[in-house]
Structures are given as C-alpha cells and as structure tokens.
Amino acid sequence: MLIEIESVYGDTLLHGRSLSLPELRSQVKHILSEVGEEDFLSIFCARCQYEVLLHASDQPADYVIDLDTHLVYSPTR
C-alpha cells in the first residue's frame, strides 16, 4: 500500500501494510494528538511499520495524508 504525505516539511511517499481508510484516519488522529506535524512521519512509520520510498513510484498512492489540514483521503484517479 502506498501513502503520500503532503506537508510543508516536504512531500513523502510511504510503503507498508494495508490499512482501511477508517483505520488510517484513526492512526493519524491518534498520532497527531501526541506529536506535531514535524515529528509525524517518523512516529507513523515506526508505529505502523511503513518505510519511506526513496524513489518515485509509477503507481499512484492509495491514500493521501495532508498534514497541513489533517485530512486523510483517497485521491481521485
């Protein structure tokens, strides 16, 4: 599963286990209640077993996490 993180701190593409949209929203909300947007990426990756992709993928992201607005959504394809 691919997740795109959009943030003022930089956009990032992550790869990891499959999560449903409600599960992902719950994880994001929980982590953001504990840490700020600047630390979100490292905490999310550690807790949810995701890794940062260093190279762009040809495959579109399954979900987008917008840390500036705290929205989690499935992009239109």
N, C-alpha and C positions, 0 to 999 in steps of 0.2 A: 504494500500500500504506500502511496506517495502523498505527502502532505507538504504544501507550500506555506511557508511562514512569511507574511508580509509585515515589515516593521521599519520604523525609522532607523533602527540599528542595522538594517540590511535584510534583504530577502534571502531566504534559505529553502532548500528542498531537502526533505527528510524521507527516509525509507524505514519501514518497520512492519510490525504485525498489523493485521486488520482490526479496525475498530468501527463500530457503527457510529453514525453521526451523533446520536444521544450520548454514547459513551465518550466520544471525543469532546463534546461540549462540556460534559461533566468534569473530565480531567482538566481541561483548560481553565474552567471556572475555579476549580479547587486549587490548582497551582497558582493562578493569578491572585487568589485570596491570600496566599502565603508569601509570594515574591513579586517583584515588579517585572515590567516588560523586559528590562535589560538582562535579567537572570533567567527568564522563562525558558529559553532554548536549552540550556544545559540541564535544568531540572526536568523538563519534559522528556528529553532524550534519556536521562538516567532512569526515571520512573517508568516510562512506557516502552523501554527497550527500542528506541529509534536511533538511527545514525544519520549524520549529515552526509548528503551526496556531494562529492567534490566536483563532479562533472554534471552538466545539464543533461536531463533525460529527454528522450524523444516522446516519452509517454506523458500525457497531461496529468496533473495532480488530481487525486481523488477528492481531496478536501483542501480548503484554504483556511488558515488561521490568520486573521488580521489583528495584530497586537495593538494597533493604534486605536481601533474601535471595539476590540474584544469580541468580534464576530467570528463565528465558525460556520462555514457553508460549503456546499458542493458547487463548484464552478459550472456554469453552463458550457456545454460542449457543442 
